Amino acid sequence: MNKSPLQKNKDSRFADISEMLKALAHPARIAIIDLLCNCGCERMMVKNIYERLKIEQPVASKHLGILKRSGLLKREMKGTSAYFLLNMENTVTICISHCLKKRHD
């Protein structure tokens, strides 16, 4: 049975959301999102992220890459420094950040 264009669009959207949720399926990645939600700053350098979370730099970079590819984070470069921030254009990120902020209230 052929799918209608509407069904194909819906399936694609669900696949995108599924990839984002898979990206969250690791405690270190949830900790990164939580840190960015509750740090009181708009963006953080990679060095600050791994130091605050007490993880090794290669581990942090791996998890940041997964979160960026999923669309949950954005990366900005300033000179040679990489900064990461929540992708607040993404509704899944907005929902997750809301849940994590509520947890801290």
PyMOL commands that set and color helices and strands:
alter all, ss='L'
color gray80, all
select helices_A, chain A and resi 5-23+27-38+46-53+57-70+91-104
alter helices_A, ss='H'
color red, helices_A
select strands_A, chain A and resi 44-45+73-78+81-86
alter strands_A, ss='S'
color yellow, strands_A
deselect
rebuild
show_as cartoon
